[in-house]
């Protein structure tokens, strides 16, 4: 049996994040313990994971009546029509408040499953089983659930903590390279806002750092999850310090919306972090070498650092609808130094435009 790392989270209720290899073989026991008292469980999964969902159903069937709900993968699944389909399945199966949901898949699937759980009968338990880098280090942990609307990303949602999160690193071994590297954007974010050692590990040997079977990769995943667990435990409903986890996300979400979600989340957040770094230089005195480090680290991972200069008006309109905005005031997480985030209210959009010009005009550093 491989070693299992357990990271506790107290935000929104106490639960554990389990990290290891070949965890799905043991996952049924962990899920059964987390959902003790339930009679029925619905596993929400994308088409690509039907085999894993079927195997998990077989394992759980000794303890629960288990049904499968197949939903579209990625952002196509985060729509109210898909949530309504899940509610219909729950209703037809007579799910009660003691029953539960398992989200098996990437961050979009766990976002959807958590939202369905949070809204069915005003809240039932759920367990997240993320199968992507992004899902493990960000979406599945922390209790933010939600779906998208035509006006923007995650504008409809609820705070609802899972009963457990099971991160089986073995599920990442077969991920497409682009999918794996895009997920690294959220790991890099944790390095910039809280733990520069994350950046050091990537810069030291990017190939080893991104090898899902290496000790360095596991260290990076555990560090990122531990940072999110600490922040969420202190501020579950984002009334204060949890906002630092949104570093790079305001512009990043606007890019996703502009691209009709054809860009990977991590790719959009990568550009968003470069923009946030440029804004940090203008508003929070972030040194130029730290701005350059953003481009260097993200470029090492093959992530984009620029976006079209002609899309600014569209992006600004979407950012004004961002859930972090307060009235007409746009709010951004910036850095005064690596590891030192600062919340900035920006009433003058000319400052944002200046930061965006730097983001759009400059090429990545080799």
C-alpha positions as CSV (number, residue, x, y, z in Angstrom):
1,X,0.0,0.0,0.0
2,X,1.4,3.4,-1.0
3,X,1.6,6.2,1.5
4,X,-1.3,8.5,1.9
5,X,-1.0,12.2,2.9
6,X,-4.0,13.6,4.7
7,X,-4.5,17.3,4.9
8,X,-7.3,18.6,7.1
9,X,-9.6,21.5,6.2
10,X,-12.0,23.2,8.7
11,X,-13.6,25.8,6.5
12,X,-17.3,25.1,6.2
13,X,-17.0,21.9,8.3
14,X,-14.2,19.5,9.0
15,X,-13.0,17.2,6.3
16,X,-9.9,15.7,4.9
17,X,-8.1,15.7,1.5
18,X,-6.4,12.4,0.9
19,X,-3.4,12.4,-1.5
20,X,-1.6,9.3,-2.8
21,X,-1.2,6.8,-5.7
22,X,-3.7,4.0,-6.5
23,X,-6.1,5.6,-4.1
24,X,-9.2,4.7,-6.1
25,X,-8.5,1.1,-5.1
26,X,-9.0,2.2,-1.5
27,X,-11.3,5.0,-2.4
28,X,-14.5,3.1,-1.7
29,X,-13.6,2.7,1.9
30,X,-12.8,6.4,2.3
31,X,-16.0,7.4,0.6
32,X,-18.1,4.9,2.6
33,X,-16.6,6.4,5.8
34,X,-17.2,10.0,4.7
35,X,-20.8,9.2,3.7
36,X,-21.8,7.0,6.6
37,X,-25.6,6.9,7.0
38,X,-26.4,7.4,3.3
39,X,-28.5,4.9,1.5
40,X,-28.1,6.2,-2.1
41,X,-25.2,7.7,-3.9
42,X,-25.1,9.3,-7.3
43,X,-21.7,9.4,-9.1
44,X,-21.5,12.4,-11.5
45,X,-18.9,11.8,-14.2
46,X,-17.9,12.8,-17.8
47,X,-18.1,10.4,-20.7
48,X,-14.3,9.8,-20.7
49,X,-14.5,8.3,-17.2
50,X,-17.4,5.9,-17.6
51,X,-15.1,2.9,-16.9
52,X,-13.7,4.4,-13.7
53,X,-17.3,5.4,-12.7
54,X,-18.6,1.9,-13.3
55,X,-15.7,0.4,-11.3
56,X,-16.3,2.8,-8.4
57,X,-20.0,2.0,-8.5
58,X,-19.2,-1.7,-8.2
59,X,-17.0,-1.0,-5.2
60,X,-19.6,1.2,-3.5
61,X,-22.5,-1.1,-4.2
62,X,-21.7,-3.2,-1.1
63,X,-22.7,-0.2,1.0
64,X,-25.0,2.0,-1.1
65,X,-27.5,1.9,-3.9
66,X,-25.4,3.6,-6.6
67,X,-26.5,5.4,-9.8
68,X,-24.4,7.1,-12.5
69,X,-25.1,10.5,-14.0
70,X,-23.0,11.1,-17.1
71,X,-22.5,14.8,-17.9
72,X,-20.6,16.8,-20.6
73,X,-16.9,17.3,-19.8
74,X,-15.2,20.6,-19.1
75,X,-17.1,23.9,-19.1
76,X,-19.9,22.5,-21.3
77,X,-21.1,20.6,-18.2
78,X,-21.3,23.7,-16.0
79,X,-24.7,24.9,-17.3
80,X,-28.0,25.1,-15.6
81,X,-29.5,22.6,-18.1
82,X,-27.0,20.0,-16.9
83,X,-27.7,20.8,-13.3
84,X,-31.4,20.4,-14.0
85,X,-30.7,17.0,-15.5
86,X,-28.9,16.0,-12.3
87,X,-31.8,17.3,-10.2
88,X,-34.2,15.2,-12.3
89,X,-32.1,12.1,-11.8
90,X,-32.1,12.7,-8.0
91,X,-35.8,13.3,-7.9
92,X,-36.6,10.2,-10.0
93,X,-34.4,8.1,-7.7
94,X,-36.1,9.6,-4.5
95,X,-32.8,11.0,-3.0
96,X,-33.3,12.3,0.5
97,X,-31.3,14.6,2.7
98,X,-29.3,11.6,4.1
99,X,-28.2,10.5,0.6
100,X,-25.1,11.8,-1.2
101,X,-23.3,12.7,-4.4
102,X,-19.7,11.8,-5.7
103,X,-18.1,14.1,-8.2
104,X,-15.6,12.1,-10.3
105,X,-13.7,14.1,-12.9
106,X,-12.0,17.4,-13.5
107,X,-12.7,20.8,-11.9
108,X,-15.8,21.5,-13.9
109,X,-17.3,18.2,-12.9
110,X,-16.6,18.7,-9.2
111,X,-17.9,22.3,-9.4
112,X,-21.1,21.0,-10.9
113,X,-21.5,18.0,-8.6
114,X,-20.9,20.2,-5.6
115,X,-23.5,22.8,-6.8
116,X,-26.1,20.1,-7.4
117,X,-25.4,18.7,-3.9
118,X,-25.6,22.2,-2.4
119,X,-29.0,22.9,-4.0
120,X,-30.8,19.5,-3.8
121,X,-33.1,19.7,-0.8
122,X,-31.0,22.7,0.3
123,X,-27.9,20.6,0.7
124,X,-26.8,17.0,0.8
125,X,-23.3,15.6,1.4
126,X,-20.8,15.1,-1.4
127,X,-17.3,13.7,-2.0
128,X,-15.0,15.0,-4.7
129,X,-12.7,12.6,-6.6
130,X,-10.7,15.0,-8.9
131,X,-8.9,13.4,-11.8
132,X,-7.0,16.4,-13.1
133,X,-4.2,18.6,-11.7
134,X,-6.5,21.6,-11.7
135,X,-9.2,19.7,-9.9
136,X,-6.9,18.4,-7.2
137,X,-5.0,21.6,-6.3
138,X,-7.9,24.0,-6.8
139,X,-11.5,23.2,-7.8
140,X,-12.2,20.2,-5.6
141,X,-10.9,21.7,-2.4
142,X,-12.5,24.7,-0.6
143,X,-16.2,24.4,-1.0
144,X,-16.8,26.8,-3.9
145,X,-19.4,25.3,-6.2
146,X,-21.0,26.8,-9.2
147,X,-22.1,26.9,-12.8
148,X,-21.7,29.5,-15.6
149,X,-24.1,31.8,-17.3
150,X,-24.1,33.6,-20.6
151,X,-22.8,36.7,-18.7
152,X,-19.8,35.1,-17.0
153,X,-18.1,32.2,-15.2
154,X,-19.2,30.9,-11.8
155,X,-21.8,33.7,-11.3
156,X,-24.3,31.2,-9.9
157,X,-23.1,29.0,-7.1
158,X,-22.9,28.2,-3.4
159,X,-20.4,27.7,-0.7
160,X,-20.7,24.0,0.3
161,X,-17.9,22.0,1.8
162,X,-17.3,18.4,0.7
163,X,-17.3,15.5,3.1
164,X,-13.9,14.4,1.7
165,X,-11.6,14.9,-1.3
166,X,-9.7,11.9,-2.7
167,X,-6.7,12.8,-4.9
168,X,-5.4,9.7,-6.7
169,X,-2.2,10.9,-8.4
170,X,-2.2,7.8,-10.6
171,X,-5.2,9.2,-12.5
172,X,-3.0,11.9,-13.8
173,X,-0.4,9.6,-15.5
174,X,-2.5,9.4,-18.7
175,X,-3.5,13.0,-18.9
176,X,-2.7,14.8,-22.2
177,X,0.4,17.0,-21.7
178,X,-1.5,20.2,-22.4
179,X,-4.1,19.4,-19.8
180,X,-1.5,18.6,-17.2
181,X,0.5,21.7,-17.8
182,X,-2.6,23.9,-17.8
183,X,-3.4,22.6,-14.3
184,X,0.0,23.8,-13.2
185,X,-1.1,27.4,-13.5
186,X,-2.9,27.0,-10.1
187,X,0.2,25.5,-8.6
188,X,2.2,28.4,-9.8
189,X,-0.4,30.8,-8.4
190,X,0.2,29.3,-4.9
191,X,3.9,29.9,-5.4
192,X,3.4,33.5,-6.2
193,X,1.0,34.3,-3.4
194,X,2.3,32.1,-0.6
195,X,5.2,29.7,-1.2
196,X,8.1,30.7,-3.4
197,X,9.7,27.3,-3.0
198,X,7.1,26.0,-5.5
199,X,8.6,28.3,-8.1
200,X,12.1,27.2,-7.2
201,X,11.2,23.5,-7.7
202,X,9.8,24.3,-11.1
203,X,12.7,26.5,-12.2
204,X,15.2,23.9,-11.0
205,X,14.0,21.1,-13.3
206,X,10.7,21.6,-15.0
207,X,10.6,18.2,-16.6
208,X,10.9,16.4,-13.2
209,X,8.5,18.9,-11.6
210,X,5.8,18.0,-14.1
211,X,6.4,14.3,-14.1
212,X,3.3,12.9,-12.3
213,X,5.3,10.0,-10.9
214,X,8.1,12.1,-9.4
215,X,8.5,13.0,-5.7
216,X,8.8,16.6,-6.7
217,X,5.4,16.6,-8.5
218,X,3.8,15.1,-5.4
219,X,5.5,17.8,-3.2
220,X,4.1,20.5,-5.5
221,X,0.5,19.1,-5.3
222,X,0.7,18.7,-1.6
223,X,2.1,22.2,-1.1
224,X,-0.7,23.8,-3.3
225,X,-3.4,21.9,-1.5
226,X,-2.0,22.7,1.9
227,X,-2.0,26.5,1.0
228,X,-5.6,26.4,-0.1
229,X,-6.7,24.3,2.9
230,X,-5.1,26.9,5.2
231,X,-6.6,29.9,3.5
232,X,-10.1,28.3,3.2
233,X,-10.0,27.2,6.8
234,X,-9.5,30.8,7.9
235,X,-12.1,32.3,5.5
236,X,-14.6,29.9,4.1
237,X,-17.0,32.4,2.5
238,X,-14.4,34.7,1.1
239,X,-15.1,37.7,3.3
240,X,-11.4,38.5,3.6
241,X,-8.1,36.7,3.0
242,X,-9.6,33.9,0.8
243,X,-9.6,36.5,-2.0
244,X,-5.8,36.0,-2.5
245,X,-6.7,32.7,-4.2
246,X,-8.2,34.8,-7.0
247,X,-4.8,36.0,-8.1
248,X,-4.9,36.2,-11.9
249,X,-8.5,35.1,-12.0
250,X,-10.4,38.3,-12.7
251,X,-8.8,38.8,-16.2
252,X,-8.4,35.0,-16.6
253,X,-12.2,34.4,-16.2
254,X,-12.9,37.2,-18.7
255,X,-10.6,35.6,-21.2
256,X,-12.3,32.3,-20.8
257,X,-15.7,34.0,-21.4
258,X,-14.3,35.8,-24.4
259,X,-13.0,32.6,-25.8
260,X,-16.4,30.8,-25.2
261,X,-14.5,28.5,-22.8
262,X,-12.4,27.0,-25.6
263,X,-9.3,28.0,-23.7
264,X,-8.2,25.8,-20.9
265,X,-8.8,27.5,-17.5
266,X,-5.1,27.3,-16.6
267,X,-4.1,29.0,-19.9
268,X,-6.4,31.9,-19.2
269,X,-5.2,32.2,-15.6
270,X,-1.6,32.2,-16.8
271,X,-2.3,35.4,-18.8
272,X,-4.3,36.7,-15.9
273,X,-1.3,36.3,-13.6
274,X,1.0,38.2,-16.0
275,X,-1.6,41.0,-16.1
276,X,-1.9,40.9,-12.3
277,X,1.9,41.2,-12.0
278,X,2.0,44.2,-14.3
279,X,-0.8,45.8,-12.3
280,X,1.2,45.0,-9.1
281,X,4.1,46.9,-10.5
282,X,1.9,49.9,-11.1
283,X,-0.1,49.8,-7.9
284,X,1.9,47.8,-5.3
285,X,5.5,48.4,-6.2
286,X,6.2,44.8,-7.3
287,X,9.9,44.8,-8.5
288,X,10.4,44.4,-12.3
289,X,12.4,41.2,-11.7
290,X,9.4,39.6,-10.0
291,X,7.2,40.6,-12.9
292,X,9.7,39.0,-15.3
293,X,9.7,35.9,-13.1
294,X,6.0,35.4,-13.8
295,X,6.7,35.2,-17.5
296,X,9.8,33.0,-17.1
297,X,8.1,30.4,-14.9
298,X,4.9,30.3,-16.9
299,X,6.8,30.0,-20.2
300,X,8.8,27.1,-18.8
301,X,5.5,25.3,-18.5
302,X,4.5,26.2,-22.0
303,X,1.7,28.4,-20.8
304,X,0.6,31.6,-22.6
305,X,1.6,35.0,-21.2
306,X,0.0,37.4,-23.8
307,X,-3.5,38.0,-25.2
308,X,-4.9,40.0,-28.1
309,X,-4.5,43.8,-27.6
310,X,-7.8,44.4,-29.4
311,X,-10.0,42.6,-26.9
312,X,-9.6,45.0,-24.0
313,X,-13.1,46.5,-24.1
314,X,-14.7,43.1,-24.2
315,X,-12.6,41.9,-21.3
316,X,-13.3,45.0,-19.2
317,X,-17.0,44.7,-19.6
318,X,-16.9,41.1,-18.4
319,X,-14.6,42.0,-15.5
320,X,-17.2,44.6,-14.3
321,X,-19.6,41.7,-13.8
322,X,-17.0,39.7,-11.9
323,X,-18.3,38.4,-8.5
324,X,-15.3,40.1,-6.7
325,X,-16.4,43.6,-7.8
326,X,-18.1,45.9,-5.3
327,X,-20.5,48.3,-7.0
328,X,-18.6,50.1,-9.7
329,X,-15.2,49.3,-8.0
330,X,-13.1,46.6,-9.5
331,X,-11.0,44.6,-7.0
332,X,-7.8,42.8,-7.8
333,X,-5.3,40.7,-5.9
334,X,-1.8,42.1,-6.5
335,X,1.6,41.5,-5.0
336,X,4.0,43.8,-3.2
337,X,6.5,41.0,-3.4
338,X,6.5,37.3,-4.1
339,X,4.5,35.7,-1.4
340,X,2.9,39.0,-0.2
341,X,-0.5,39.5,-1.8
342,X,-2.4,42.8,-1.5
343,X,-6.1,43.5,-2.3
344,X,-6.4,46.7,-4.5
345,X,-9.6,48.6,-5.4
346,X,-9.1,50.2,-8.8
347,X,-11.5,53.1,-9.6
348,X,-9.4,54.3,-12.6
349,X,-9.6,51.9,-15.5
350,X,-6.8,53.7,-17.2
351,X,-4.4,51.9,-14.8
352,X,-5.9,48.6,-15.8
353,X,-5.5,49.5,-19.4
354,X,-1.9,50.4,-18.9
355,X,-1.2,47.0,-17.3
356,X,-3.1,45.3,-20.1
357,X,-1.0,47.0,-22.7
358,X,2.1,45.5,-21.1
359,X,0.5,42.1,-21.0
360,X,-0.7,42.2,-24.6
361,X,2.4,43.8,-26.2
362,X,5.3,42.0,-24.6
363,X,6.5,38.5,-25.7
364,X,7.3,35.7,-23.4
365,X,10.8,35.5,-21.9
366,X,12.8,32.5,-23.0
